[in-house]
Amino acid sequence: MQPMKRRLIAPDEPDPVVVRRARGRSPFFLTCDHAGRRVPRALGDMGTPAAEFERHIAWDIGAAAVSRLMSEALDAPLVEQVYSRLVIDCNRDPSVESAMPEVSELTTIPANVCLSQAARTARIEEIFEPYHAVIARLLEKRAQNGRETILVAMHSFTPVFKGFVRPWHVGVLYNRNPDAARILFDLFEKEADLVIGDNEPYQISDETDYGIPVHGERRGIPHVELEIRQDLIADERGQAAWAERLCRLLPKARNALNGKG
């Protein structure tokens, strides 16, 4: 079977997917949908000022760094997607408008205005599908090998959104199966120094999310989506502190989930 001929990503550009510790021994399986802010050369600057790619609209600031520290400390698999969410948001069903937004928050993205079907298909086939195919393949292999798996989707959120100051330090998100999320929420509450969002800054749904509904709910494996406020993980000190906190609490959550704590 010949490899797919790329129309969007040049042969010398990075693959969209980075896998770390694919054979990690941890029961935790980490994903980071918005790890990077790269743009394929074919799209130029997307008609968007460079400063916009420093913002949340382009990627989840700090999320990849925290995830990598966690992956190392826990010996946990981590799957990252390295292209900007402005090219295609890998935590959205590609059919929804926000997957390739013409406007993100208050910023118009000219390269996404009136996209042709061919252009949309190229982004789906070369970025979205390879990323989720890797996640699916690794999860399926773990299932076949009888490996315990708890899916942890790592994200970050802005301190201020359209003028609203968000008070939460971390959000614990869930949809149809809240079991793991509720346990982790209770553990966060015991930390005493945190304001925790219960399905904040937003709630998971089939339209606003893809990873948890598809890889968590449909597979029937325990899962949680975490949203950390970006100002808390914008530098190495904050990233290390949050990685340490999560590496300490997640095993406690697993024990409680398994009736051992």
Secondary structure, DSSP 8 states (H G I E B T S, - for coil): ------SSS-TTS--SEEEE-TT---SEEEEETT---B--GGGTTTT--GGGGGSTTTS-TTHHHHHHHHHHHHT--EEEE-B-TTT--TTS-TTSGGGS-SEETTEE-GGGTT--HHHHHHHIIIIIHHHHHHHHHHHHHHHHTT---EEEEEEEE-SEETTEE---SEEEE-SS--HHHHHHHHHHHTTSS--EEES-S----TTT-SHIIIIIITTT--EEEEEEEGGGSSSHHHHHHHHHHHHHHHHHHHHHHTT--
